[in-house]
Amino acid sequence: YREQQILPYANESHLKLELMDKVRELAREQNQEKHPWKNMDDMEIMRSAGLYVQNMVTGESGFNLAAVLLFGKPEVIKTCVPGYITDAIYRVDNVDRYDDRDMVDVNLIEAYDRLMDFCLKHMDNRHVLENDISVDARVRIAREVIGNILIHRDYTNAFPAKLIIEKDVLRTENWSKSRFSGPLSISNFSPYPKNPLLASFFVNIGRADTLGSGMRNLYKYTKLYSHAEPILTEGDVFRVVIPLDPHALASGNEANVKPIDANHDANR
């Protein structure tokens, strides 16, 4: 796993450790104030999360790439992962370009917040009933989509991740460590950890669930939100299509969904 690569010259000055207070609060919220991170200092959390480690083969120790992705300053991340960016685009009225855009190049903790704000800004607010309780399905869908594009991405490739909201669909693309190529479904899906350190960290702060549950949640809340199923396609590029309208997809396929124009949406 590339995320485990130790960066021997990375130190605390390269990280935004002021985010640790937010991390502790999010972790406490997930475990009714009993989370072990509650009483740990910054470096104890980094070690507990596997972000500051010692290589048992070489003997070197230090922060790894996962630590820089989660807490790094933008200029530091660019040095370690030159192609890192998540391009968020809203395209409804100006279909030739875009109506709104956020090119997110900050660490994953801050990127999650910016992408969530972008989705909530441009998706219809539809509350649905879950166990007789009103919930915002838009938040649940955005959580799973954003978690996937940040956690399960192959950061060794410079392919820019994309999150595009159009009139009838939300679509994402990210480079992936694929094991096969083709559509995914609940019946044929076998969870595979692509960045286990990142995944575990997001689970600890409540921004992801255990491996495999994200796909089930995505199916569940997409059906509640738009009365249609999402389409997930595995390959070198992992693609997700979320219908925002029951008529967005024809007969459960992507017939009415235009492909993302790689040249048009490429990072400029």
N, C-alpha and C positions, 0 to 999 in steps of 0.2 A: 504494500500500500504506500503510494507516494506521500500520503498525509503524514506518515510516520518518519519521514526523512528528517534527521536532525540538522539544524542550521547552526553550525558552530559559532558563527559571528553574530547571531541574533541575541539581543539582550532586552532587559525590561524597558529601556528607552525607546525601543522600536515598537512597543505595544501600547495600546490605550487601556492600561490597567484601571483607569477610573471607571471603566464599565463593570468592574467586579461588584460594586454595590448593587447594580441592576441585576447582575447574575444571581447574587445571593437572594435578592427579593423574589425573583422569578422561581428559584429553586424552592424557597420556603413556601410559596403559594401552591406548589405541586405536592408538598408533603406535610401540610398542616403544621408548618413551623418546626418540623422535626428533621428536616434534611441535614445530613452531616456537613454540608458546605456552610451552614449557618454560622458556625463558630470557627471556621478555618480562615487563616490569612490568605493573601493573594497567591503566594507560592504554594501553599498547601493545596489549594484548589487546583492549581495548574498541575501539580504532581498527581493528585487524585484523579483528574480527568485524563491523564496520560498525555499532557501537553508539554511537560518538562520531564524528560526521561534520560536514562542511561542505556546506551547500546551494549548489550551483554557480549557482543562479538568483538567490537572495536574498543570498548571502554570509554568512548566519547559520551558526553552528556550535554544537554542543552534543550532549548526550545525546538520543537519540530514544526513542520509546515502547517499542521492543523492549528497550532497555537497562533501562527501568523495569520492564517485565514480567519480565525475567529476574533482576534484582538488587534491585528496589525494596523498600523497607520497606512493610508492609501499608497504613499510612496514606497513603503517597505513591501507591501503586497505586490506592487508592480515589479519590484526587483526580483522577487521570488517566483512570481507567476505572471509573466509579462502580458499574457492574453486575457487576464481576468477582467471580466465586466459582465454585467447583466443588463441588457437593453430592454427597458420597459416602454412599450408603445401603445398609445390609444389612438385608434384610427376608425372614425365613424363618418364625419363630414368630409374631411380632406383625405379621401381614399388614395390619392396619388402620393401623399407623404404621410403626415400624421397630424393629429390635433393636440396631442400632448406627448411628452417624452421625458424619461428620466434614465440617464445612463449611469447605472449604479456601480461604483468602483470602490466602495468602502468595505470594511470587514463584515463578516457574515452576520454578526449580531446587529449591527446598524443596517446592513442591507435588508435583513428580514423586515425591520420596521418601515423602511422606505418603500419596499415592494408591497407590503401590506397596505400602507396608506394609499399607494397608487391604485391597488385593486378596489379598495373600499370607495375611493373617489369616483371610479368609473364603472362600477357594477351596481345594478339596481338592488336596493335594499329590500329583500323579501324574507320576512320572518315565516318560519314554518313550525309546526307542532312536532315535538319529540317527547314522547312519554307525557303528553298533555302539557308540556312546557314550551313556550314560544322561544325559538332560537333563531339567530341570524345565520341562515344557510350560506350566505355570501362569505361570512367570516370563516366558516368551516372549510369551504371549498378553497378559498385563498390560502388558508393555512397549509393545506395538503400540497397544493401546487407549488407554493413558494418553498416549503420544506424540501420538496423533491428536487427542485432546480438548484438549491444551494447545497444539500447534503449529498445527493447521489450523483454528483457531476464529476467528470474526469478532468481535474484541473491541470493535467499535463498537456492538454491540447488547447490551442489558442482559439478554437471555435467559440465565438461569442454566444453566450446563452441569451435567449430571447423570451420575453413575456409580452404577448400581443393581445390586446382587447379590441375586438371589432363589434359591429352591431349585434351579431348573433352568436359569436363564439369567443372564447378565451383560449389561446393557444400558447404552448411553450415548446422550446427546443433547447436541448443541452447535449454536449458530447458525453458519451457514456462508455463504460467498460462493459460492453454487451457480451452475453454468452450465446445469443442466438438473434435472429432477425425475424420480426413478425409482430402481429397484434397480440396484446395481452388481455386476459380476462380473469375473472375471479376463479374460474374452474381450472385454468392452466398456469396460474401464476405461482412461481416458487421464489420466495424472498431471498435476496442475495446481498449481503452487505458490501457496498462499494467504497464507503469511507466510514468504517465503524467508529472511529474516534469522534468524528463530526456528528454522526448519528447519535451516539451515546450522550454527547454534550447537549444536543438539542432535546433529547428525551428528558434529561435532568432539569432543564429549564422550562419544560412544558410546551416546547414549540414543535414537537414531533411525538409520535407514539412508538410503541415497540414495532420491530421489523414486521412488515406485512399488513399491519392494521391501517396504514395510510391509504392503501388502495381500496380497502373495504369502505373506509370513511368517504373517500372520494366518490365511489359509486353511490353510496347511501345519500349523501347530501346533494349530489348532482341530480339524482332522481327527484328529490324533494324540491329542489330549486327550479328545475326546468322540465321535469317529467320526461327526461331522456337520459341515456347513459353516456358517460365519457368514453373517449377512444384513446387508448394508450398503445403506442407502438414502440417496440424495442428495436435497437439497431445501434450502429455507431453513433447516430443521433437519436436520442430518446425524445419522442414526441407525445404531447398530451393535447387533446382537443376537448374542451368543455363547452357543450352547448349552453348558451344563455337564453335560448328560446326553444320551445319544443319543435319548431319547424326548421331549426338551423341545420339539422342533419336529416338526410332523406333515408328512410327505412333502416336507420341504425348504422349507416355508413358515412363516409366522408365525401359523398358525391357532390354535395353543394358547398364544400369547404375549399376555397382556393388555397393552393400551397403557398407557403411563405416564400417570397422572392428573396433569395439569398443575397443578390446584388443590391436590391433596394434597401434591405434591412441590415446590411453589413455595417459593422462598426466603422465609422468614418473618423 
